[in-house]
Amino acid sequence: MASMEEIEIARYRGEIDRDTAALVAKYLRIMGWDIPEVDNARATSLVVAEVRAALDRLATAAK
């Protein structure tokens, strides 16, 4: 049986997905300002990797 925390976070999954996509889009826009000929696929990969690293740092700090 799922814990109350798991049930609660499942309710927010869609919102978390949308917020994360908006965060990635924000940094892609910023990269586009600085690098007009930006490779969007490469930039997306880099931004997503950095967001993952940030989440790992947050998870480590929360322990």
Secondary structure as a PSIPRED ss2 file (coil, helix, strand):
# PSIPRED VFORMAT (PSIPRED V4.0)

   1 M C   1.000  0.000  0.000
   2 A C   1.000  0.000  0.000
   3 S C   1.000  0.000  0.000
   4 M H   0.000  1.000  0.000
   5 E H   0.000  1.000  0.000
   6 E H   0.000  1.000  0.000
   7 I H   0.000  1.000  0.000
   8 E H   0.000  1.000  0.000
   9 I H   0.000  1.000  0.000
  10 A H   0.000  1.000  0.000
  11 R H   0.000  1.000  0.000
  12 Y H   0.000  1.000  0.000
  13 R H   0.000  1.000  0.000
  14 G H   0.000  1.000  0.000
  15 E H   0.000  1.000  0.000
  16 I H   0.000  1.000  0.000
  17 D H   0.000  1.000  0.000
  18 R H   0.000  1.000  0.000
  19 D H   0.000  1.000  0.000
  20 T H   0.000  1.000  0.000
  21 A H   0.000  1.000  0.000
  22 A H   0.000  1.000  0.000
  23 L H   0.000  1.000  0.000
  24 V H   0.000  1.000  0.000
  25 A H   0.000  1.000  0.000
  26 K H   0.000  1.000  0.000
  27 Y H   0.000  1.000  0.000
  28 L H   0.000  1.000  0.000
  29 R H   0.000  1.000  0.000
  30 I H   0.000  1.000  0.000
  31 M H   0.000  1.000  0.000
  32 G H   0.000  1.000  0.000
  33 W H   0.000  1.000  0.000
  34 D H   0.000  1.000  0.000
  35 I C   1.000  0.000  0.000
  36 P C   1.000  0.000  0.000
  37 E C   1.000  0.000  0.000
  38 V C   1.000  0.000  0.000
  39 D C   1.000  0.000  0.000
  40 N H   0.000  1.000  0.000
  41 A H   0.000  1.000  0.000
  42 R H   0.000  1.000  0.000
  43 A H   0.000  1.000  0.000
  44 T H   0.000  1.000  0.000
  45 S H   0.000  1.000  0.000
  46 L H   0.000  1.000  0.000
  47 V H   0.000  1.000  0.000
  48 V H   0.000  1.000  0.000
  49 A H   0.000  1.000  0.000
  50 E H   0.000  1.000  0.000
  51 V H   0.000  1.000  0.000
  52 R H   0.000  1.000  0.000
  53 A H   0.000  1.000  0.000
  54 A H   0.000  1.000  0.000
  55 L H   0.000  1.000  0.000
  56 D H   0.000  1.000  0.000
  57 R H   0.000  1.000  0.000
  58 L H   0.000  1.000  0.000
  59 A H   0.000  1.000  0.000
  60 T H   0.000  1.000  0.000
  61 A H   0.000  1.000  0.000
  62 A H   0.000  1.000  0.000
  63 K C   1.000  0.000  0.000
